[in-house]
Amino acid sequence: MIIWVPTAKGADTMKFENVTEFRGFETIIQFEYDGVSTSKHRRAAFERSKILGYALEKEAGDDGN
């Protein structure tokens, strides 16, 4: 998963590996992921109003529902 966030110079990206349990709500998105540098499984949440956009990798056989 990649999330784009605004910065003073435009935008920056954050990349998350092995994203699971993604949930999109009206005001937040939340998910679990594997921390690359820490080797720990973590949970994250972002306010939708604080991000420019996000992209999820589609799994084989995923019908998008």
Predicted model as a PDB file, atoms N, CA, C, CB and O in Angstrom, pLDDT in the B-factor column:
MODEL        1                                                                  
ATOM      1  N   MET A   1       0.845  -1.163   0.000  1.00 94.00           N  
ATOM      2  CA  MET A   1       0.000   0.000   0.000  1.00 94.00           C  
ATOM      3  C   MET A   1       0.892   1.229   0.000  1.00 94.00           C  
ATOM      4  CB  MET A   1      -0.962  -0.004   1.210  1.00 94.00           C  
ATOM      5  O   MET A   1       1.935   1.264   0.654  1.00 94.00           O  
ATOM      6  N   ILE A   2       0.459   2.235  -0.749  1.00 95.00           N  
ATOM      7  CA  ILE A   2       1.162   3.514  -0.768  1.00 95.00           C  
ATOM      8  C   ILE A   2       0.162   4.593  -0.368  1.00 95.00           C  
ATOM      9  CB  ILE A   2       1.791   3.809  -2.182  1.00 95.00           C  
ATOM     10  O   ILE A   2      -0.976   4.598  -0.835  1.00 95.00           O  
ATOM     11  N   ILE A   3       0.592   5.501   0.494  1.00 96.00           N  
ATOM     12  CA  ILE A   3      -0.226   6.640   0.913  1.00 96.00           C  
ATOM     13  C   ILE A   3       0.526   7.915   0.561  1.00 96.00           C  
ATOM     14  CB  ILE A   3      -0.551   6.581   2.448  1.00 96.00           C  
ATOM     15  O   ILE A   3       1.713   8.054   0.855  1.00 96.00           O  
ATOM     16  N   TRP A   4      -0.195   8.856  -0.084  1.00 97.00           N  
ATOM     17  CA  TRP A   4       0.365  10.157  -0.404  1.00 97.00           C  
ATOM     18  C   TRP A   4      -0.119  11.162   0.631  1.00 97.00           C  
ATOM     19  CB  TRP A   4      -0.028  10.600  -1.840  1.00 97.00           C  
ATOM     20  O   TRP A   4      -1.315  11.260   0.905  1.00 97.00           O  
ATOM     21  N   VAL A   5       0.824  11.911   1.204  1.00 96.00           N  
ATOM     22  CA  VAL A   5       0.487  12.937   2.202  1.00 96.00           C  
ATOM     23  C   VAL A   5       1.050  14.283   1.754  1.00 96.00           C  
ATOM     24  CB  VAL A   5       1.041  12.553   3.612  1.00 96.00           C  
ATOM     25  O   VAL A   5       2.103  14.342   1.119  1.00 96.00           O  
ATOM     26  N   PRO A   6       0.346  15.360   2.088  1.00 95.00           N  
ATOM     27  CA  PRO A   6       0.831  16.688   1.696  1.00 95.00           C  
ATOM     28  C   PRO A   6       2.043  17.109   2.529  1.00 95.00           C  
ATOM     29  CB  PRO A   6      -0.290  17.727   1.841  1.00 95.00           C  
ATOM     30  O   PRO A   6       2.151  16.781   3.710  1.00 95.00           O  
ATOM     31  N   THR A   7       2.938  17.834   1.891  1.00 95.00           N  
ATOM     32  CA  THR A   7       4.094  18.425   2.571  1.00 95.00           C  
ATOM     33  C   THR A   7       4.210  19.876   2.125  1.00 95.00           C  
ATOM     34  CB  THR A   7       5.417  17.630   2.260  1.00 95.00           C  
ATOM     35  O   THR A   7       3.482  20.321   1.238  1.00 95.00           O  
ATOM     36  N   ALA A   8       5.114  20.600   2.734  1.00 94.00           N  
ATOM     37  CA  ALA A   8       5.326  21.999   2.352  1.00 94.00           C  
ATOM     38  C   ALA A   8       5.802  22.121   0.903  1.00 94.00           C  
ATOM     39  CB  ALA A   8       6.343  22.655   3.292  1.00 94.00           C  
ATOM     40  O   ALA A   8       5.576  23.145   0.259  1.00 94.00           O  
ATOM     41  N   LYS A   9       6.455  21.086   0.393  1.00 92.00           N  
ATOM     42  CA  LYS A   9       6.987  21.114  -0.970  1.00 92.00           C  
ATOM     43  C   LYS A   9       6.103  20.376  -1.970  1.00 92.00           C  
ATOM     44  CB  LYS A   9       8.370  20.515  -0.989  1.00 92.00           C  
ATOM     45  O   LYS A   9       6.480  20.248  -3.135  1.00 92.00           O  
ATOM     46  N   GLY A  10       4.960  19.896  -1.557  1.00 93.00           N  
ATOM     47  CA  GLY A  10       4.070  19.192  -2.483  1.00 93.00           C  
ATOM     48  C   GLY A  10       3.454  17.962  -1.840  1.00 93.00           C  
ATOM     49  O   GLY A  10       2.430  18.044  -1.162  1.00 93.00           O  
ATOM     50  N   ALA A  11       4.102  16.803  -2.066  1.00 94.00           N  
ATOM     51  CA  ALA A  11       3.580  15.548  -1.514  1.00 94.00           C  
ATOM     52  C   ALA A  11       4.729  14.594  -1.235  1.00 94.00           C  
ATOM     53  CB  ALA A  11       2.558  14.897  -2.482  1.00 94.00           C  
ATOM     54  O   ALA A  11       5.802  14.693  -1.829  1.00 94.00           O  
ATOM     55  N   ASP A  12       4.483  13.682  -0.332  1.00 96.00           N  
ATOM     56  CA  ASP A  12       5.442  12.635   0.011  1.00 96.00           C  
ATOM     57  C   ASP A  12       4.677  11.321   0.031  1.00 96.00           C  
ATOM     58  CB  ASP A  12       6.149  12.916   1.396  1.00 96.00           C  
ATOM     59  O   ASP A  12       3.448  11.319   0.110  1.00 96.00           O  
ATOM     60  N   THR A  13       5.383  10.220  -0.039  1.00 95.00           N  
ATOM     61  CA  THR A  13       4.734   8.917  -0.019  1.00 95.00           C  
ATOM     62  C   THR A  13       5.233   8.078   1.150  1.00 95.00           C  
ATOM     63  CB  THR A  13       4.974   8.181  -1.337  1.00 95.00           C  
ATOM     64  O   THR A  13       6.365   8.221   1.611  1.00 95.00           O  
ATOM     65  N   MET A  14       4.351   7.199   1.614  1.00 94.00           N  
ATOM     66  CA  MET A  14       4.695   6.196   2.619  1.00 94.00           C  
ATOM     67  C   MET A  14       4.294   4.848   2.045  1.00 94.00           C  
ATOM     68  CB  MET A  14       3.983   6.474   4.005  1.00 94.00           C  
ATOM     69  O   MET A  14       3.206   4.702   1.488  1.00 94.00           O  
ATOM     70  N   LYS A  15       5.175   3.861   2.181  1.00 93.00           N  
ATOM     71  CA  LYS A  15       4.899   2.527   1.649  1.00 93.00           C  
ATOM     72  C   LYS A  15       4.747   1.544   2.810  1.00 93.00           C  
ATOM     73  CB  LYS A  15       6.032   2.067   0.679  1.00 93.00           C  
ATOM     74  O   LYS A  15       5.544   1.545   3.748  1.00 93.00           O  
ATOM     75  N   PHE A  16       3.719   0.712   2.732  1.00 94.00           N  
ATOM     76  CA  PHE A  16       3.430  -0.289   3.758  1.00 94.00           C  
ATOM     77  C   PHE A  16       3.409  -1.664   3.106  1.00 94.00           C  
ATOM     78  CB  PHE A  16       2.075   0.007   4.473  1.00 94.00           C  
ATOM     79  O   PHE A  16       2.806  -1.851   2.050  1.00 94.00           O  
ATOM     80  N   GLU A  17       4.076  -2.626   3.746  1.00 92.00           N  
ATOM     81  CA  GLU A  17       4.194  -3.979   3.204  1.00 92.00           C  
ATOM     82  C   GLU A  17       3.182  -4.920   3.844  1.00 92.00           C  
ATOM     83  CB  GLU A  17       5.610  -4.514   3.412  1.00 92.00           C  
ATOM     84  O   GLU A  17       2.833  -4.774   5.015  1.00 92.00           O  
ATOM     85  N   ASN A  18       2.719  -5.882   3.064  1.00 93.00           N  
ATOM     86  CA  ASN A  18       1.832  -6.959   3.538  1.00 93.00           C  
ATOM     87  C   ASN A  18       0.627  -6.413   4.296  1.00 93.00           C  
ATOM     88  CB  ASN A  18       2.606  -7.924   4.436  1.00 93.00           C  
ATOM     89  O   ASN A  18       0.353  -6.825   5.423  1.00 93.00           O  
ATOM     90  N   VAL A  19      -0.083  -5.493   3.675  1.00 95.00           N  
ATOM     91  CA  VAL A  19      -1.261  -4.869   4.291  1.00 95.00           C  
ATOM     92  C   VAL A  19      -2.409  -5.870   4.368  1.00 95.00           C  
ATOM     93  CB  VAL A  19      -1.697  -3.615   3.496  1.00 95.00           C  
ATOM     94  O   VAL A  19      -2.734  -6.544   3.391  1.00 95.00           O  
ATOM     95  N   THR A  20      -3.016  -5.951   5.551  1.00 95.00           N  
ATOM     96  CA  THR A  20      -4.190  -6.802   5.767  1.00 95.00           C  
ATOM     97  C   THR A  20      -5.209  -6.003   6.578  1.00 95.00           C  
ATOM     98  CB  THR A  20      -3.804  -8.144   6.503  1.00 95.00           C  
ATOM     99  O   THR A  20      -4.900  -4.928   7.092  1.00 95.00           O  
ATOM    100  N   GLU A  21      -6.395  -6.524   6.685  1.00 96.00           N  
ATOM    101  CA  GLU A  21      -7.459  -5.943   7.518  1.00 96.00           C  
ATOM    102  C   GLU A  21      -7.735  -4.475   7.181  1.00 96.00           C  
ATOM    103  CB  GLU A  21      -7.088  -6.063   8.990  1.00 96.00           C  
ATOM    104  O   GLU A  21      -8.032  -3.675   8.068  1.00 96.00           O  
ATOM    105  N   PHE A  22      -7.634  -4.125   5.886  1.00 95.00           N  
ATOM    106  CA  PHE A  22      -7.901  -2.745   5.478  1.00 95.00           C  
ATOM    107  C   PHE A  22      -9.378  -2.430   5.672  1.00 95.00           C  
ATOM    108  CB  PHE A  22      -7.485  -2.513   4.003  1.00 95.00           C  
ATOM    109  O   PHE A  22     -10.252  -3.201   5.275  1.00 95.00           O  
ATOM    110  N   ARG A  23      -9.639  -1.287   6.286  1.00 96.00           N  
ATOM    111  CA  ARG A  23     -11.004  -0.812   6.491  1.00 96.00           C  
ATOM    112  C   ARG A  23     -11.044   0.673   6.147  1.00 96.00           C  
ATOM    113  CB  ARG A  23     -11.485  -1.066   7.963  1.00 96.00           C  
ATOM    114  O   ARG A  23     -10.236   1.456   6.646  1.00 96.00           O  
ATOM    115  N   GLY A  24     -11.982   1.050   5.300  1.00 93.00           N  
ATOM    116  CA  GLY A  24     -12.168   2.446   4.958  1.00 93.00           C  
ATOM    117  C   GLY A  24     -13.481   2.942   5.535  1.00 93.00           C  
ATOM    118  O   GLY A  24     -14.548   2.427   5.203  1.00 93.00           O  
ATOM    119  N   PHE A  25     -13.402   3.921   6.380  1.00 94.00           N  
ATOM    120  CA  PHE A  25     -14.575   4.512   7.004  1.00 94.00           C  
ATOM    121  C   PHE A  25     -14.740   5.943   6.497  1.00 94.00           C  
ATOM    122  CB  PHE A  25     -14.458   4.482   8.554  1.00 94.00           C  
ATOM    123  O   PHE A  25     -13.914   6.424   5.722  1.00 94.00           O  
ATOM    124  N   GLU A  26     -15.782   6.612   6.921  1.00 95.00           N  
ATOM    125  CA  GLU A  26     -16.059   7.960   6.443  1.00 95.00           C  
ATOM    126  C   GLU A  26     -14.932   8.937   6.752  1.00 95.00           C  
ATOM    127  CB  GLU A  26     -17.342   8.460   7.047  1.00 95.00           C  
ATOM    128  O   GLU A  26     -14.581   9.764   5.911  1.00 95.00           O  
ATOM    129  N   THR A  27     -14.364   8.850   7.947  1.00 97.00           N  
ATOM    130  CA  THR A  27     -13.341   9.831   8.343  1.00 97.00           C  
ATOM    131  C   THR A  27     -11.939   9.255   8.478  1.00 97.00           C  
ATOM    132  CB  THR A  27     -13.728  10.457   9.640  1.00 97.00           C  
ATOM    133  O   THR A  27     -10.976  10.019   8.547  1.00 97.00           O  
ATOM    134  N   ILE A  28     -11.792   7.933   8.518  1.00 97.00           N  
ATOM    135  CA  ILE A  28     -10.457   7.322   8.675  1.00 97.00           C  
ATOM    136  C   ILE A  28     -10.313   6.098   7.775  1.00 97.00           C  
ATOM    137  CB  ILE A  28     -10.209   6.925  10.150  1.00 97.00           C  
ATOM    138  O   ILE A  28     -11.295   5.516   7.315  1.00 97.00           O  
ATOM    139  N   ILE A  29      -9.054   5.729   7.542  1.00 97.00           N  
ATOM    140  CA  ILE A  29      -8.731   4.409   7.012  1.00 97.00           C  
ATOM    141  C   ILE A  29      -7.852   3.734   8.053  1.00 97.00           C  
ATOM    142  CB  ILE A  29      -8.013   4.491   5.600  1.00 97.00           C  
ATOM    143  O   ILE A  29      -7.075   4.403   8.734  1.00 97.00           O  
ATOM    144  N   GLN A  30      -7.965   2.429   8.184  1.00 97.00           N  
ATOM    145  CA  GLN A  30      -7.098   1.702   9.107  1.00 97.00           C  
ATOM    146  C   GLN A  30      -6.743   0.358   8.503  1.00 97.00           C  
ATOM    147  CB  GLN A  30      -7.776   1.520  10.486  1.00 97.00           C  
ATOM    148  O   GLN A  30      -7.484  -0.188   7.686  1.00 97.00           O  
ATOM    149  N   PHE A  31      -5.591  -0.172   8.921  1.00 97.00           N  
ATOM    150  CA  PHE A  31      -5.095  -1.424   8.375  1.00 97.00           C  
ATOM    151  C   PHE A  31      -3.978  -1.958   9.257  1.00 97.00           C  
ATOM    152  CB  PHE A  31      -4.603  -1.237   6.928  1.00 97.00           C  
ATOM    153  O   PHE A  31      -3.480  -1.266  10.144  1.00 97.00           O  
ATOM    154  N   GLU A  32      -3.599  -3.193   8.996  1.00 97.00           N  
ATOM    155  CA  GLU A  32      -2.439  -3.802   9.645  1.00 97.00           C  
ATOM    156  C   GLU A  32      -1.376  -4.033   8.583  1.00 97.00           C  
ATOM    157  CB  GLU A  32      -2.818  -5.143  10.366  1.00 97.00           C  
ATOM    158  O   GLU A  32      -1.693  -4.236   7.410  1.00 97.00           O  
ATOM    159  N   TYR A  33      -0.117  -4.001   8.996  1.00 96.00           N  
ATOM    160  CA  TYR A  33       0.993  -4.165   8.052  1.00 96.00           C  
ATOM    161  C   TYR A  33       2.218  -4.693   8.772  1.00 96.00           C  
ATOM    162  CB  TYR A  33       1.320  -2.834   7.350  1.00 96.00           C  
ATOM    163  O   TYR A  33       2.276  -4.686  10.002  1.00 96.00           O  
ATOM    164  N   ASP A  34       3.202  -5.154   8.001  1.00 94.00           N  
ATOM    165  CA  ASP A  34       4.471  -5.615   8.543  1.00 94.00           C  
ATOM    166  C   ASP A  34       5.494  -4.488   8.435  1.00 94.00           C  
ATOM    167  CB  ASP A  34       4.966  -6.888   7.801  1.00 94.00           C  
ATOM    168  O   ASP A  34       5.759  -3.987   7.343  1.00 94.00           O  
ATOM    169  N   GLY A  35       6.069  -4.091   9.571  1.00 88.00           N  
ATOM    170  CA  GLY A  35       7.110  -3.070   9.579  1.00 88.00           C  
ATOM    171  C   GLY A  35       8.402  -3.633   9.017  1.00 88.00           C  
ATOM    172  O   GLY A  35       8.932  -4.612   9.541  1.00 88.00           O  
ATOM    173  N   VAL A  36       8.908  -3.034   7.970  1.00 84.00           N  
ATOM    174  CA  VAL A  36      10.124  -3.537   7.318  1.00 84.00           C  
ATOM    175  C   VAL A  36      11.339  -3.381   8.218  1.00 84.00           C  
ATOM    176  CB  VAL A  36      10.363  -2.808   5.994  1.00 84.00           C  
ATOM    177  O   VAL A  36      12.093  -4.338   8.399  1.00 84.00           O  
ATOM    178  N   SER A  37      11.546  -2.208   8.783  1.00 85.00           N  
ATOM    179  CA  SER A  37      12.749  -1.975   9.584  1.00 85.00           C  
ATOM    180  C   SER A  37      12.655  -2.598  10.974  1.00 85.00           C  
ATOM    181  CB  SER A  37      13.005  -0.488   9.712  1.00 85.00           C  
ATOM    182  O   SER A  37      13.682  -2.898  11.583  1.00 85.00           O  
ATOM    183  N   THR A  38      11.432  -2.798  11.486  1.00 86.00           N  
ATOM    184  CA  THR A  38      11.262  -3.339  12.840  1.00 86.00           C  
ATOM    185  C   THR A  38      10.922  -4.824  12.878  1.00 86.00           C  
ATOM    186  CB  THR A  38      10.189  -2.577  13.550  1.00 86.00           C  
ATOM    187  O   THR A  38      11.043  -5.468  13.920  1.00 86.00           O  
ATOM    188  N   SER A  39      10.495  -5.365  11.736  1.00 86.00           N  
ATOM    189  CA  SER A  39      10.036  -6.767  11.650  1.00 86.00           C  
ATOM    190  C   SER A  39       8.888  -7.041  12.612  1.00 86.00           C  
ATOM    191  CB  SER A  39      11.195  -7.729  11.946  1.00 86.00           C  
ATOM    192  O   SER A  39       8.757  -8.155  13.119  1.00 86.00           O  
ATOM    193  N   LYS A  40       8.054  -6.035  12.866  1.00 93.00           N  
ATOM    194  CA  LYS A  40       6.898  -6.191  13.746  1.00 93.00           C  
ATOM    195  C   LYS A  40       5.619  -5.959  12.960  1.00 93.00           C  
ATOM    196  CB  LYS A  40       6.981  -5.220  14.943  1.00 93.00           C  
ATOM    197  O   LYS A  40       5.578  -5.136  12.045  1.00 93.00           O  
ATOM    198  N   HIS A  41       4.569  -6.699  13.328  1.00 94.00           N  
ATOM    199  CA  HIS A  41       3.251  -6.504  12.730  1.00 94.00           C  
ATOM    200  C   HIS A  41       2.585  -5.349  13.473  1.00 94.00           C  
ATOM    201  CB  HIS A  41       2.377  -7.820  12.801  1.00 94.00           C  
ATOM    202  O   HIS A  41       2.529  -5.349  14.703  1.00 94.00           O  
ATOM    203  N   ARG A  42       2.083  -4.372  12.733  1.00 95.00           N  
ATOM    204  CA  ARG A  42       1.553  -3.155  13.347  1.00 95.00           C  
ATOM    205  C   ARG A  42       0.167  -2.819  12.803  1.00 95.00           C  
ATOM    206  CB  ARG A  42       2.508  -1.981  13.110  1.00 95.00           C  
ATOM    207  O   ARG A  42      -0.262  -3.341  11.775  1.00 95.00           O  
ATOM    208  N   ARG A  43      -0.510  -1.945  13.514  1.00 97.00           N  
ATOM    209  CA  ARG A  43      -1.806  -1.416  13.094  1.00 97.00           C  
ATOM    210  C   ARG A  43      -1.638   0.086  12.887  1.00 97.00           C  
ATOM    211  CB  ARG A  43      -2.937  -1.730  14.153  1.00 97.00           C  
ATOM    212  O   ARG A  43      -0.975   0.759  13.676  1.00 97.00           O  
ATOM    213  N   ALA A  44      -2.249   0.608  11.810  1.00 96.00           N  
ATOM    214  CA  ALA A  44      -2.156   2.039  11.518  1.00 96.00           C  
ATOM    215  C   ALA A  44      -3.540   2.596  11.225  1.00 96.00           C  
ATOM    216  CB  ALA A  44      -1.205   2.298  10.326  1.00 96.00           C  
ATOM    217  O   ALA A  44      -4.433   1.872  10.785  1.00 96.00           O  
ATOM    218  N   ALA A  45      -3.708   3.881  11.473  1.00 97.00           N  
ATOM    219  CA  ALA A  45      -4.940   4.588  11.142  1.00 97.00           C  
ATOM    220  C   ALA A  45      -4.572   5.985  10.672  1.00 97.00           C  
ATOM    221  CB  ALA A  45      -5.915   4.642  12.361  1.00 97.00           C  
ATOM    222  O   ALA A  45      -3.681   6.621  11.234  1.00 97.00           O  
ATOM    223  N   PHE A  46      -5.261   6.460   9.640  1.00 97.00           N  
ATOM    224  CA  PHE A  46      -5.031   7.785   9.087  1.00 97.00           C  
ATOM    225  C   PHE A  46      -6.363   8.498   8.917  1.00 97.00           C  
ATOM    226  CB  PHE A  46      -4.279   7.700   7.740  1.00 97.00           C  
ATOM    227  O   PHE A  46      -7.351   7.891   8.502  1.00 97.00           O  
ATOM    228  N   GLU A  47      -6.389   9.782   9.237  1.00 97.00           N  
ATOM    229  CA  GLU A  47      -7.556  10.603   8.962  1.00 97.00           C  
ATOM    230  C   GLU A  47      -7.603  10.863   7.461  1.00 97.00           C  
ATOM    231  CB  GLU A  47      -7.519  11.941   9.772  1.00 97.00           C  
ATOM    232  O   GLU A  47      -6.616  11.301   6.870  1.00 97.00           O  
ATOM    233  N   ARG A  48      -8.737  10.596   6.856  1.00 96.00           N  
ATOM    234  CA  ARG A  48      -8.869  10.813   5.412  1.00 96.00           C  
ATOM    235  C   ARG A  48      -8.558  12.260   5.027  1.00 96.00           C  
ATOM    236  CB  ARG A  48     -10.280  10.445   4.949  1.00 96.00           C  
ATOM    237  O   ARG A  48      -7.990  12.505   3.963  1.00 96.00           O  
ATOM    238  N   SER A  49      -8.919  13.209   5.872  1.00 96.00           N  
ATOM    239  CA  SER A  49      -8.698  14.619   5.545  1.00 96.00           C  
ATOM    240  C   SER A  49      -7.216  14.994   5.536  1.00 96.00           C  
ATOM    241  CB  SER A  49      -9.437  15.498   6.535  1.00 96.00           C  
ATOM    242  O   SER A  49      -6.859  16.062   5.038  1.00 96.00           O  
ATOM    243  N   LYS A  50      -6.353  14.140   6.073  1.00 95.00           N  
ATOM    244  CA  LYS A  50      -4.916  14.436   6.156  1.00 95.00           C  
ATOM    245  C   LYS A  50      -4.109  13.766   5.054  1.00 95.00           C  
ATOM    246  CB  LYS A  50      -4.379  14.004   7.498  1.00 95.00           C  
ATOM    247  O   LYS A  50      -2.893  13.948   4.988  1.00 95.00           O  
ATOM    248  N   ILE A  51      -4.765  12.987   4.180  1.00 96.00           N  
ATOM    249  CA  ILE A  51      -4.044  12.310   3.106  1.00 96.00           C  
ATOM    250  C   ILE A  51      -4.561  12.787   1.752  1.00 96.00           C  
ATOM    251  CB  ILE A  51      -4.188  10.774   3.232  1.00 96.00           C  
ATOM    252  O   ILE A  51      -5.715  13.195   1.618  1.00 96.00           O  
ATOM    253  N   LEU A  52      -3.678  12.728   0.747  1.00 96.00           N  
ATOM    254  CA  LEU A  52      -4.067  13.103  -0.609  1.00 96.00           C  
ATOM    255  C   LEU A  52      -4.684  11.920  -1.347  1.00 96.00           C  
ATOM    256  CB  LEU A  52      -2.858  13.636  -1.382  1.00 96.00           C  
ATOM    257  O   LEU A  52      -5.571  12.095  -2.182  1.00 96.00           O  
ATOM    258  N   GLY A  53      -4.210  10.719  -1.036  1.00 95.00           N  
ATOM    259  CA  GLY A  53      -4.726   9.528  -1.695  1.00 95.00           C  
ATOM    260  C   GLY A  53      -3.982   8.300  -1.238  1.00 95.00           C  
ATOM    261  O   GLY A  53      -2.998   8.390  -0.505  1.00 95.00           O  
ATOM    262  N   TYR A  54      -4.462   7.139  -1.679  1.00 94.00           N  
ATOM    263  CA  TYR A  54      -3.800   5.887  -1.358  1.00 94.00           C  
ATOM    264  C   TYR A  54      -4.028   4.883  -2.465  1.00 94.00           C  
ATOM    265  CB  TYR A  54      -4.296   5.333  -0.023  1.00 94.00           C  
ATOM    266  O   TYR A  54      -4.987   4.997  -3.229  1.00 94.00           O  
ATOM    267  N   ALA A  55      -3.144   3.896  -2.554  1.00 95.00           N  
ATOM    268  CA  ALA A  55      -3.253   2.839  -3.556  1.00 95.00           C  
ATOM    269  C   ALA A  55      -3.014   1.502  -2.871  1.00 95.00           C  
ATOM    270  CB  ALA A  55      -2.242   3.058  -4.728  1.00 95.00           C  
ATOM    271  O   ALA A  55      -2.057   1.334  -2.115  1.00 95.00           O  
ATOM    272  N   LEU A  56      -3.898   0.562  -3.149  1.00 91.00           N  
ATOM    273  CA  LEU A  56      -3.775  -0.803  -2.649  1.00 91.00           C  
ATOM    274  C   LEU A  56      -3.464  -1.717  -3.812  1.00 91.00           C  
ATOM    275  CB  LEU A  56      -5.064  -1.258  -1.919  1.00 91.00           C  
ATOM    276  O   LEU A  56      -3.980  -1.523  -4.913  1.00 91.00           O  
ATOM    277  N   GLU A  57      -2.628  -2.709  -3.579  1.00 85.00           N  
ATOM    278  CA  GLU A  57      -2.358  -3.710  -4.597  1.00 85.00           C  
ATOM    279  C   GLU A  57      -3.500  -4.709  -4.616  1.00 85.00           C  
ATOM    280  CB  GLU A  57      -1.006  -4.418  -4.342  1.00 85.00           C  
ATOM    281  O   GLU A  57      -3.887  -5.228  -3.569  1.00 85.00           O  
ATOM    282  N   LYS A  58      -4.028  -4.978  -5.761  1.00 79.00           N  
ATOM    283  CA  LYS A  58      -5.141  -5.905  -5.908  1.00 79.00           C  
ATOM    284  C   LYS A  58      -4.607  -7.340  -5.904  1.00 79.00           C  
ATOM    285  CB  LYS A  58      -5.937  -5.614  -7.212  1.00 79.00           C  
ATOM    286  O   LYS A  58      -3.687  -7.679  -6.648  1.00 79.00           O  
ATOM    287  N   GLU A  59      -5.201  -8.167  -5.054  1.00 72.00           N  
ATOM    288  CA  GLU A  59      -4.823  -9.579  -4.975  1.00 72.00           C  
ATOM    289  C   GLU A  59      -5.461 -10.339  -6.120  1.00 72.00           C  
ATOM    290  CB  GLU A  59      -5.240 -10.193  -3.619  1.00 72.00           C  
ATOM    291  O   GLU A  59      -6.536  -9.967  -6.590  1.00 72.00           O  
ATOM    292  N   ALA A  60      -4.803 -11.411  -6.580  1.00 65.00           N  
ATOM    293  CA  ALA A  60      -5.379 -12.269  -7.592  1.00 65.00           C  
ATOM    294  C   ALA A  60      -6.712 -12.824  -7.100  1.00 65.00           C  
ATOM    295  CB  ALA A  60      -4.411 -13.407  -7.952  1.00 65.00           C  
ATOM    296  O   ALA A  60      -6.809 -13.334  -5.984  1.00 65.00           O  
ATOM    297  N   GLY A  61      -7.739 -12.721  -7.946  1.00 61.00           N  
ATOM    298  CA  GLY A  61      -9.056 -13.236  -7.566  1.00 61.00           C  
ATOM    299  C   GLY A  61      -9.884 -12.264  -6.747  1.00 61.00           C  
ATOM    300  O   GLY A  61     -11.023 -12.571  -6.396  1.00 61.00           O  
ATOM    301  N   ASP A  62      -9.337 -11.097  -6.437  1.00 63.00           N  
ATOM    302  CA  ASP A  62     -10.061 -10.088  -5.659  1.00 63.00           C  
ATOM    303  C   ASP A  62     -11.048  -9.391  -6.588  1.00 63.00           C  
ATOM    304  CB  ASP A  62      -9.077  -9.053  -5.000  1.00 63.00           C  
ATOM    305  O   ASP A  62     -10.642  -8.782  -7.578  1.00 63.00           O  
ATOM    306  N   ASP A  63     -12.344  -9.476  -6.276  1.00 61.00           N  
ATOM    307  CA  ASP A  63     -13.350  -8.851  -7.119  1.00 61.00           C  
ATOM    308  C   ASP A  63     -13.662  -7.424  -6.701  1.00 61.00           C  
ATOM    309  CB  ASP A  63     -14.606  -9.666  -7.100  1.00 61.00           C  
ATOM    310  O   ASP A  63     -14.547  -6.790  -7.276  1.00 61.00           O  
ATOM    311  N   GLY A  64     -12.939  -6.908  -5.698  1.00 56.00           N  
ATOM    312  CA  GLY A  64     -13.086  -5.531  -5.275  1.00 56.00           C  
ATOM    313  C   GLY A  64     -14.182  -5.282  -4.261  1.00 56.00           C  
ATOM    314  O   GLY A  64     -14.412  -4.132  -3.885  1.00 56.00           O  
ATOM    315  N   ASN A  65     -14.859  -6.309  -3.809  1.00 52.00           N  
ATOM    316  CA  ASN A  65     -15.931  -6.135  -2.816  1.00 52.00           C  
ATOM    317  C   ASN A  65     -15.437  -6.357  -1.416  1.00 52.00           C  
ATOM    318  CB  ASN A  65     -17.077  -7.076  -3.098  1.00 52.00           C  
ATOM    319  O   ASN A  65     -16.210  -6.250  -0.464  1.00 52.00           O  
TER     320      ASN A  65                                                      
ENDMDL                                                                          
END                                                                             
